[in-house]
Amino acid sequence: MENGEQLDFREEETEAIALGIIPTLVNLKSKYSNVNFYLKKIYYNALN
């Protein structure tokens, strides 16, 4: 790897990467919170 060559992202590339990553993170977060909700529900039902 040339010194610093790979580290220089052009603005459009960085923006495209960010636009790709953000929906994925949002999606993962909503999936995780759904799972979390069901686990809490199951746990609560198990206690009663």
GUTI-49382 format. One line per 10 residues: their letters; for each residue z, x, y of N, C-alpha, C. Coordinates in Angstrom, 1 decimal. Layout:
% residues N
a> Z X Y Z X Y Z X Y; ...
% end
This chain:
% residues 48
mengeqldfr> 0.0 0.9 -1.2 0.0 0.0 0.0 0.0 0.9 1.2; -1.0 0.6 2.1 -1.0 1.4 3.4 0.2 1.0 4.2; 0.6 1.9 5.1 1.9 1.7 5.8 1.8 0.5 6.8; 2.5 -0.5 6.4 2.5 -1.7 7.3 1.3 -2.6 7.2; 0.3 -2.2 6.5 -0.9 -3.0 6.4 -0.7 -4.4 5.9; 0.0 -4.5 4.8 0.3 -5.8 4.1 1.2 -6.7 4.9; 2.0 -6.1 5.8 3.0 -6.8 6.6 2.4 -7.5 7.8; 1.2 -7.2 8.2 0.6 -7.8 9.4 -0.1 -9.1 9.1; 0.6 -10.2 9.1 -0.1 -11.5 8.9 -0.7 -11.9 10.2; -1.9 -12.5 10.1 -2.5 -13.1 11.3 -1.8 -14.5 11.5
eeeteaialg> -1.8 -15.0 12.7 -1.1 -16.2 13.0 -1.5 -17.4 12.2; -2.8 -17.5 12.0 -3.3 -18.7 11.2 -2.8 -18.6 9.8; -2.8 -17.4 9.2 -2.3 -17.3 7.8 -0.8 -17.7 7.7; -0.1 -17.2 8.6 1.4 -17.5 8.6 1.6 -19.0 8.8; 0.8 -19.6 9.7 0.9 -21.1 9.9 0.5 -21.8 8.6; -0.5 -21.4 8.0 -1.0 -22.1 6.8 0.0 -22.0 5.7; 0.6 -20.8 5.6 1.7 -20.6 4.6 2.9 -21.5 4.9; 3.3 -21.5 6.1 4.4 -22.4 6.5 4.1 -23.9 6.3; 2.9 -24.3 6.6 2.5 -25.7 6.3 2.5 -26.0 4.9; 2.2 -25.0 4.0 2.2 -25.2 2.6 3.6 -25.3 2.0
iiptlvnlks> 4.5 -24.4 2.6 5.9 -24.3 2.1 6.8 -25.5 2.5; 6.7 -25.9 3.7 7.6 -26.9 4.2 7.6 -28.2 3.4; 6.4 -28.8 3.1 6.4 -30.0 2.3 7.0 -29.8 0.9; 6.7 -28.6 0.4 7.3 -28.3 -0.9 8.8 -28.3 -0.9; 9.4 -27.7 0.2 10.8 -27.6 0.3 11.4 -29.0 0.5; 10.7 -29.8 1.3 11.2 -31.2 1.5 11.1 -32.0 0.2; 10.1 -31.8 -0.5 9.9 -32.4 -1.8 11.0 -32.0 -2.8; 11.3 -30.7 -2.9 12.3 -30.2 -3.7 13.7 -30.8 -3.3; 13.9 -30.9 -2.0 15.2 -31.4 -1.5 15.4 -32.8 -1.9; 14.3 -33.6 -1.8 14.5 -35.0 -2.1 14.6 -35.2 -3.6
kysnvnfylk> 13.9 -34.4 -4.4 14.1 -34.5 -5.9 15.5 -34.1 -6.2; 16.0 -33.1 -5.6 17.4 -32.6 -5.9 18.4 -33.6 -5.5; 18.2 -34.3 -4.4 19.2 -35.2 -3.9 19.2 -36.5 -4.8; 18.0 -36.8 -5.4 17.9 -37.9 -6.3 18.7 -37.6 -7.6; 18.5 -36.4 -8.1 19.2 -35.9 -9.3 20.7 -35.9 -9.0; 21.1 -35.4 -7.9 22.4 -35.3 -7.5 23.1 -36.7 -7.5; 22.3 -37.7 -6.9 22.8 -39.1 -6.9 23.0 -39.6 -8.2; 22.1 -39.4 -9.2 22.2 -39.9 -10.5 23.4 -39.3 -11.3; 23.5 -38.0 -11.1 24.7 -37.3 -11.7 26.0 -37.8 -11.2; 26.1 -38.1 -9.9 27.3 -38.6 -9.4 27.6 -40.0 -9.9
kiyynaln> 26.5 -40.8 -10.0 26.6 -42.2 -10.6 27.1 -42.1 -12.0; 26.5 -41.3 -12.8 26.9 -41.1 -14.2 28.3 -40.7 -14.3; 28.7 -39.7 -13.5 30.0 -39.1 -13.5 31.0 -40.2 -13.1; 30.7 -41.0 -12.1 31.6 -42.1 -11.6 31.8 -43.1 -12.7; 30.6 -43.5 -13.4 30.7 -44.5 -14.5 31.5 -44.0 -15.6; 31.4 -42.7 -15.9 32.2 -42.1 -17.0 33.7 -42.1 -16.8; 34.1 -42.1 -15.5 35.5 -42.1 -15.1 36.1 -43.5 -15.3; 35.2 -44.5 -15.1 35.7 -45.9 -15.1 35.5 -46.6 -16.5
% end
